[in-house]
């Protein structure tokens, strides 16, 4: 995520960004510290409480909300960019189309999303569900209005003993 930020992928400093499945808010806070207007959503009420406490302690403005990522349209807002670090791989197969449609409801035409998820390059039996490039491409290809820009091998920091695991970074765009 830091490389995307340093490369300017998230857009100008005042870009509106949604962190879907934000957990305790570290990515949302980092983006806000760089001038972005950030909303973080998560179903876990305790995670949102912790994220809001961190924001207050750091003097950073982020709107943290308890919301369902499968129904983002209820936010009543649109965003330039959506960040998903670790949410996609938790979704059941039947929830993926709904999630992609939910993203489409809040990403402005010409906007984009970055999805960082657990990879099938990790060994079986370790961590959450393994996701293939094909599954990522399929989820966004079948959804009207999305273009898969790239899916690249990446790493994801975890609390597992290995510290880092194999991940996929999918960058997708909403057609204008």
N, C-alpha and C positions, 0 to 999 in steps of 0.2 A: 504494500500500500504506500509505503514511504517513497518508493521509486516512482510510482504514478504521481504522487504529489509533487515531487521534485521535478518531474518532467512536464508539469503543468497540465496533466491530463484532466484534472478536476475543473479546469477552466479558470476564469478570472477570479480574483479574491472574493468578489461578492456573489459568486455562483450559489444557487440554491441546491443543496445536497440533502438527500435522504439516506440515512444509514439504516437499512432494513435488517432487523435482527441484531440491534446494536449491543445487546448485552449490557455490560457496565460502562459502555460509552467511550472507550479509549480512542477508537478511530474517529468518532464524531467530535470528540474534544480536540484531537490533533487538527482536524480540518477547520474547526472553528478558530483555533489559535492562529491559523493562517488566513483568517479573514473571511472564510466562507460562512454563509447562512445555513445552518445545519439543523435538521430535525432527526432525532433518533427514535426508532420504534422497536419495541420488543413486547412479547406476551408476558414475560416474567416481571411481575410487579416489583419484586425485590431488586432485580437487576436495574430497573428504571430508577428506583429509589437511590441506589448506590451511584448511578450515573449522574443523577441530579445533584447529589451531595458533592461529587467530585467537581462538577461544573461550578458550583457555588464556592467551594474551597479554592479553586484556581482562578476565580473571577472570569470565567468564560461563559458566553451566552450560547446555550444549545437548548432547543425545545425537546425534552425527552417525554415520550408518551407511551402509555401501555396501549398497544394496538396489535391487531392481527395482520401480519404481512400478506395473508391471502385475501384481504379486503382493504387495500390501501386507498381505494377510491373514496372511502368514508372520511379520509383526511380533509377532502375538499381543497386540496392544494396540488400544485404541479412543481416539478423539480427539473433542473438542468441535468443532474447526475444522480444515480442511485448507486450505493455501495452495498454489497452483500459479502460479508466475510464470515463464512461458516454457517449460513442458513440453508442454502440450496441443498446441501447433502443431507439435511435432516428431513426433507420433505418426502412423503410417499409418492410413488409414481403417479397416482391419480390426482395428487395435489399440484404437480408441476404446471400443468396447463393453467390452472387457476392462479398460481403465483405469477406466471409470466403475464397473464392478462391483468393481474393486479398491478404489476410494474408498469404495464402499458397505460393504465389509467392515470398514473401520476408522472410519467416521464414525458416532458414536452416533445413535440415533433422535432427531430434533429438532436434530441438529448441522447444520453447514453447511460449504460450501466456496466459496472465491473462486478463480476461474480467470482469469488475465490472460494474453491471448495476442495474437499478431500478427494484425492485421486486414486484411481485403480492401480497406480504404480506402487502403492503401499501394500505390504503383505496382508494376506487374509488374517482375520482374527484380531487385528490391531485397530483400535479407534472406531469411528462411525462408518457408515455406509460408504463404500468405494464408488466413485462416479467416473464414468468413461467420457472421453471427448465426444463420442457419438451421442451419449445421453444429453450432454450440454447443448450440442449443436441441434439435436432433434427438438429439445424443449423450446428453443427460440426460433428454429426454422419453421415449425408448424404454426407458430403464432403470427397472425397478420401484423404487418408493420414493423417487424424486427429484422435486422441484418446482423449476422455474426461477423464481426470484424476480425477477430483472431481468438484462438484458444492456445495458450502457451503453458509449458511446464513451469511451475513455480514452487515455492516452499511456503509452508504455513507454520507459524510458531504455535506450539501447544504446551500443555502442562504434562504431557507424557514424558517418560524418562529420556527419550531421544531428543526432546526439545523442539526439533523441526521434523516435519513430515512432508511427503510429496503432495502437491496440490495442482489444480488447474486454475488458471486465471483466464476467464472468458470476458472479452470486451465486446459488447453488443451495442448497436445503435438503433434508435427509433427513426424510421424513415420520415422525412419531412413532408 
